[in-house]
Amino acid sequence: MSAVYLLGMLGACAAPTPRVLPVAPEGATPVGPFVPEARALFEGCTPVPDSATSRTYRCDGLSLWVAEPTDLTADGALEEAKARIQRRLWEGLVVVQGELPLAGRAWPSARFSACGEGGGACRAGGYVTVVTVELGRVRQLGCVARGDSRPALARCLELFEYLASQGNPEGEVLKEEALLVPPRLPWRALAVPQDCQLSASTSRAGRIRCGEASFVWSVYQPARGDVTRRWQLQSVEELAEALPGSGPVEEVPCLLESQRVRCTRFTAPTARGPLEVWSAAVEWEDRALFASCSFLSSETPFPAVCNGAFSLP
């Protein structure tokens, strides 16, 4: 989201996708794939696959992320976080430097808001900060609250406190070595086409990037219809808001993993032309799958990176 992340059959450049034994989405629960001590706090939050060293969550009007980059200093990570906000909320954005008290001490941070001219209504607001944890690891935190309301900002800080002191609420280590290779859905392996990169891959989520195109997926267990629908809506919101200039979201009939569903589809402008984003969710036995594939409109119908997950009826 993802924040960013279709074809009935893979293109010739894709490797075959052999059948594999089901992969249990460890730690997943009806309220989210979080460790027990984080479940109450993160209830209602939806994971949106990001990368091996970062996680993004959609939490009822909030977009929250935690990252542990290995190639940035604390100052560099804070500047990178501010640049991420600039790309997402560039119009009317105001950023103010400050500090946040987290995990027992004060850390450099930035408070931001994106509002209309002359004190008009705010579209969004929030915070970014960076803390240093054991062994000198840098942990970058960011939270975007829709509308810049006080209750939403307070929730940002509440979630920051957990992330600053405990790290990833899913309990997984945020490092490249944690990638699950080959990537896979519970019922089949996935291919990483030539010149593409696997940027996230666990037993329940992942992302494959190919230039402008990407394929993202998440799995949870046990499947519940109300949770699946909420999960889909929140994930699509995150994907759309992460792409400046996104057009309206429409629903169209499609197939996801050969099952008939309703896909959401929208476009966003890029320097190389319109980017199409397709997303859908489906339930399979006791599991639910959310998947999204984005690609340039010139690559239609669906490029190989989508791994044959999506097709048209």
C-alpha positions as CSV (number, residue, x, y, z in Angstrom):
1,M,0.0,0.0,0.0
2,S,1.5,-2.0,-0.7
3,A,0.4,0.6,-1.1
4,V,1.1,-0.7,-3.7
5,Y,-0.6,-4.2,-5.3
6,L,-3.8,-10.1,-13.7
7,L,-4.0,-12.5,-16.3
8,G,-5.8,-15.9,-16.8
9,M,-2.6,-17.5,-18.0
10,L,1.0,-16.4,-17.3
11,G,3.1,-14.9,-20.1
12,A,5.9,-16.8,-21.6
13,C,8.5,-15.2,-19.4
14,A,6.9,-16.5,-16.2
15,A,8.1,-19.7,-14.6
16,P,5.6,-22.5,-14.0
17,T,3.7,-22.5,-10.7
18,P,3.9,-26.0,-9.2
19,R,1.4,-27.1,-6.6
20,V,2.7,-27.0,-3.0
21,L,1.4,-28.0,0.4
22,P,-0.8,-25.5,2.1
23,V,1.0,-22.9,4.2
24,A,-0.6,-22.1,7.5
25,P,-0.9,-18.3,8.1
26,E,0.8,-18.5,11.5
27,G,-0.7,-16.2,14.2
28,A,-3.6,-15.1,12.1
29,T,-6.9,-14.6,14.0
30,P,-10.3,-13.1,13.1
31,V,-9.1,-9.7,14.5
32,G,-5.9,-9.7,12.6
33,P,-2.5,-11.5,12.3
34,F,-1.1,-10.0,15.4
35,V,0.7,-11.4,18.4
36,P,-1.6,-11.8,21.5
37,E,-0.3,-8.7,23.3
38,A,-1.0,-6.5,20.3
39,R,-4.5,-7.8,19.3
40,A,-6.6,-5.5,21.4
41,L,-4.6,-2.4,20.4
42,F,-4.6,-3.2,16.7
43,E,-8.1,-4.5,16.5
44,G,-9.7,-3.3,13.2
45,C,-6.3,-2.8,11.5
46,T,-5.7,-4.4,8.1
47,P,-2.2,-5.4,7.0
48,V,-1.3,-4.1,3.5
49,P,1.9,-5.8,2.2
50,D,4.8,-3.5,1.9
51,S,8.3,-4.9,2.0
52,A,10.6,-7.3,3.9
53,T,11.8,-4.5,6.1
54,S,8.5,-2.6,6.6
55,R,4.8,-3.1,7.3
56,T,1.8,-0.9,6.5
57,Y,-1.6,-1.1,8.3
58,R,-5.0,0.5,7.6
59,C,-6.8,1.2,10.9
60,D,-10.2,2.8,10.6
61,G,-9.2,6.1,9.1
62,L,-5.5,5.8,9.8
63,S,-2.7,4.6,7.6
64,L,0.2,3.5,9.8
65,W,3.6,2.1,8.9
66,V,6.7,0.7,10.6
67,A,10.0,0.2,8.8
68,E,13.5,-0.9,9.9
69,P,15.8,0.3,7.0
70,T,19.4,-1.0,7.2
71,D,20.8,1.5,4.7
72,L,19.8,4.7,6.5
73,T,20.9,6.7,9.6
74,A,18.3,7.9,12.0
75,D,18.4,11.4,10.4
76,G,18.3,9.9,6.9
77,A,15.3,7.7,7.9
78,L,13.4,10.8,9.2
79,E,14.1,12.7,6.0
80,E,12.9,9.7,3.9
81,A,9.7,9.5,6.0
82,K,9.0,13.2,5.4
83,A,9.6,12.7,1.6
84,R,7.1,9.8,1.7
85,I,4.5,12.2,3.2
86,Q,5.4,14.9,0.6
87,R,4.8,12.4,-2.3
88,R,1.4,11.4,-0.8
89,L,0.0,14.7,0.5
90,W,1.9,17.3,-1.5
91,E,-1.0,19.8,-2.0
92,G,-1.3,22.2,1.0
93,L,1.1,20.2,3.1
94,V,2.7,21.9,6.1
95,V,5.4,20.1,8.1
96,V,6.7,21.2,11.6
97,Q,9.7,19.7,13.2
98,G,9.4,18.6,16.9
99,E,9.9,15.7,19.3
100,L,7.7,12.9,20.5
101,P,8.0,11.1,23.8
102,L,8.0,7.4,23.0
103,A,9.4,4.3,24.8
104,G,10.7,6.4,27.7
105,R,12.5,9.2,25.9
106,A,12.0,12.0,23.3
107,W,12.7,11.4,19.6
108,P,13.0,13.8,16.7
109,S,9.8,13.9,14.7
110,A,7.6,15.9,12.3
111,R,4.0,16.9,12.7
112,F,2.3,17.4,9.3
113,S,-1.1,18.5,8.0
114,A,-2.7,19.0,4.6
115,C,-5.4,21.6,4.7
116,G,-7.2,24.0,2.4
117,E,-6.2,27.6,1.8
118,G,-7.0,30.1,4.5
119,G,-7.6,27.5,7.2
120,G,-9.9,25.4,5.2
121,A,-10.8,21.8,6.1
122,C,-7.9,19.4,6.5
123,R,-7.7,16.3,4.3
124,A,-5.2,14.6,6.5
125,G,-2.6,15.0,9.2
126,G,-0.3,13.0,11.4
127,Y,3.3,12.3,12.5
128,V,6.5,10.7,11.4
129,T,9.4,9.8,13.7
130,V,12.4,7.6,14.1
131,V,13.6,5.7,17.1
132,T,16.8,3.7,17.7
133,V,16.3,0.3,19.2
134,E,18.6,-2.5,20.3
135,L,21.9,-3.1,18.4
136,G,21.5,0.4,17.0
137,R,18.7,-0.5,14.6
138,V,16.7,2.4,13.1
139,R,12.9,2.1,13.4
140,Q,10.9,4.5,11.3
141,L,7.3,5.2,12.2
142,G,4.6,7.1,10.2
143,C,0.9,7.7,10.7
144,V,-1.5,9.5,8.3
145,A,-4.9,10.4,9.9
146,R,-7.8,11.2,7.6
147,G,-9.2,14.6,8.4
148,D,-6.5,15.5,11.0
149,S,-8.9,15.0,13.9
150,R,-7.7,14.9,17.5
151,P,-9.1,11.4,18.3
152,A,-7.3,10.0,15.2
153,L,-4.0,11.7,16.1
154,A,-4.3,10.4,19.6
155,R,-4.7,6.9,18.2
156,C,-1.6,7.5,16.0
157,L,0.5,8.2,19.2
158,E,-1.0,5.2,21.0
159,L,0.0,2.9,18.2
160,F,3.4,4.6,17.9
161,E,4.1,3.7,21.6
162,Y,3.7,0.0,20.9
163,L,5.7,0.1,17.7
164,A,8.5,2.1,19.2
165,S,8.9,-0.2,22.1
166,Q,7.8,-3.6,20.7
167,G,8.3,-3.3,16.9
168,N,6.3,-5.3,14.3
169,P,2.9,-6.3,15.9
170,E,2.9,-9.4,13.8
171,G,5.9,-10.6,15.6
172,E,8.0,-11.2,12.5
173,V,11.6,-9.8,12.1
174,L,11.8,-7.0,9.6
175,K,14.8,-8.0,7.6
176,E,15.5,-9.3,4.1
177,E,16.6,-12.7,5.5
178,A,13.0,-13.2,6.7
179,L,11.7,-13.5,3.1
180,L,9.9,-16.8,2.4
181,V,11.2,-18.2,-0.9
182,P,9.7,-19.2,-3.2
183,P,6.7,-16.9,-2.5
184,R,3.4,-18.7,-2.3
185,L,-0.3,-18.7,-1.6
186,P,-1.5,-21.4,0.7
187,W,-2.6,-23.5,-2.3
188,R,0.2,-22.8,-4.9
189,A,3.6,-21.4,-5.5
190,L,4.1,-18.0,-7.1
191,A,6.6,-17.0,-9.8
192,V,9.0,-14.0,-9.7
193,P,9.3,-13.1,-13.4
194,Q,12.6,-12.1,-14.9
195,D,13.8,-8.6,-13.9
196,C,11.3,-8.5,-11.1
197,Q,12.1,-8.3,-7.3
198,L,10.5,-10.1,-4.4
199,S,10.2,-7.3,-1.8
200,A,8.0,-9.1,0.8
201,S,7.1,-12.7,1.4
202,T,5.8,-14.4,4.5
203,S,3.5,-17.3,5.2
204,R,0.5,-14.9,4.8
205,A,1.5,-11.9,2.8
206,G,3.9,-10.6,0.1
207,R,4.7,-8.3,-2.8
208,I,6.4,-8.7,-6.1
209,R,7.6,-5.6,-8.0
210,C,8.4,-5.2,-11.7
211,G,9.2,-1.6,-12.4
212,E,5.8,0.2,-12.3
213,A,3.9,-3.1,-11.9
214,S,3.4,-5.0,-8.7
215,F,1.4,-7.9,-7.2
216,V,0.5,-7.9,-3.5
217,W,-1.4,-10.5,-1.5
218,S,-2.5,-11.3,2.1
219,V,-4.1,-14.4,3.6
220,Y,-5.9,-14.8,6.9
221,Q,-7.6,-17.6,8.7
222,P,-10.3,-18.4,9.7
223,A,-12.3,-16.8,6.9
224,R,-15.2,-14.6,8.0
225,G,-17.4,-12.8,5.4
226,D,-17.7,-9.5,7.4
227,V,-14.0,-9.4,8.1
228,T,-13.1,-10.2,4.4
229,R,-15.3,-7.3,3.1
230,R,-13.9,-4.8,5.6
231,W,-10.4,-6.0,4.8
232,Q,-10.9,-5.5,1.1
233,L,-12.4,-2.0,1.5
234,Q,-9.7,-0.8,3.8
235,S,-6.9,-2.2,1.6
236,V,-8.3,-0.5,-1.5
237,E,-8.6,2.8,0.4
238,E,-4.9,2.5,1.4
239,L,-3.8,1.7,-2.2
240,A,-5.8,4.6,-3.6
241,E,-4.7,7.2,-1.1
242,A,-1.1,6.1,-1.5
243,L,-1.2,7.0,-5.2
244,P,-1.7,10.8,-5.7
245,G,-4.3,11.7,-8.3
246,S,-6.1,8.4,-8.2
247,G,-9.4,8.3,-10.1
248,P,-12.7,6.9,-8.7
249,V,-12.9,3.3,-7.7
250,E,-15.3,1.1,-9.7
251,E,-16.5,-2.4,-9.2
252,V,-16.3,-4.9,-12.1
253,P,-16.9,-8.6,-12.5
254,C,-13.7,-10.7,-12.6
255,L,-12.1,-14.0,-11.5
256,L,-9.6,-14.2,-8.6
257,E,-7.9,-17.6,-8.4
258,S,-10.6,-18.9,-10.8
259,Q,-13.5,-17.9,-8.5
260,R,-16.1,-15.3,-9.6
261,V,-15.9,-12.1,-7.5
262,R,-16.3,-8.4,-7.8
263,C,-13.0,-6.6,-8.5
264,T,-12.3,-3.0,-7.6
265,R,-10.5,-1.0,-10.3
266,F,-9.1,2.5,-10.4
267,T,-6.3,4.3,-12.3
268,A,-3.6,6.7,-11.2
269,P,-1.3,9.0,-13.3
270,T,2.4,8.2,-13.7
271,A,5.2,9.6,-15.8
272,R,4.9,6.6,-18.2
273,G,1.1,6.7,-18.5
274,P,-2.0,5.6,-16.5
275,L,-1.5,2.9,-13.9
276,E,-4.3,0.4,-13.5
277,V,-4.9,-1.1,-10.0
278,W,-7.1,-4.2,-9.7
279,S,-8.0,-5.7,-6.3
280,A,-10.3,-8.4,-5.0
281,A,-10.9,-10.8,-2.1
282,V,-12.0,-14.4,-2.1
283,E,-12.6,-17.1,0.5
284,W,-11.2,-20.6,-0.1
285,E,-12.1,-23.3,2.4
286,D,-11.1,-21.9,5.8
287,R,-8.9,-19.0,4.5
288,A,-9.5,-15.7,2.8
289,L,-7.2,-14.1,0.2
290,F,-6.9,-10.4,-0.7
291,A,-4.8,-9.7,-3.8
292,S,-4.1,-6.6,-5.9
293,C,-2.2,-6.1,-9.1
294,S,-1.1,-2.8,-10.6
295,F,0.4,-2.2,-14.0
296,L,0.6,0.4,-16.8
297,S,-2.5,0.4,-19.0
298,S,-0.3,-0.3,-22.0
299,E,0.4,-3.7,-20.5
300,T,-3.2,-4.9,-20.5
301,P,-4.8,-7.4,-20.2
302,F,-2.7,-8.6,-17.2
303,P,1.1,-8.9,-17.1
304,A,3.1,-11.9,-15.8
305,V,3.8,-10.3,-12.4
306,C,0.1,-10.9,-11.6
307,N,0.8,-14.6,-11.5
308,G,-2.4,-15.6,-13.2
309,A,-4.4,-14.7,-10.1
310,F,-6.8,-12.3,-11.9
311,S,-8.7,-12.9,-15.2
312,L,-11.9,-11.6,-16.8
313,P,-15.0,-13.8,-17.0
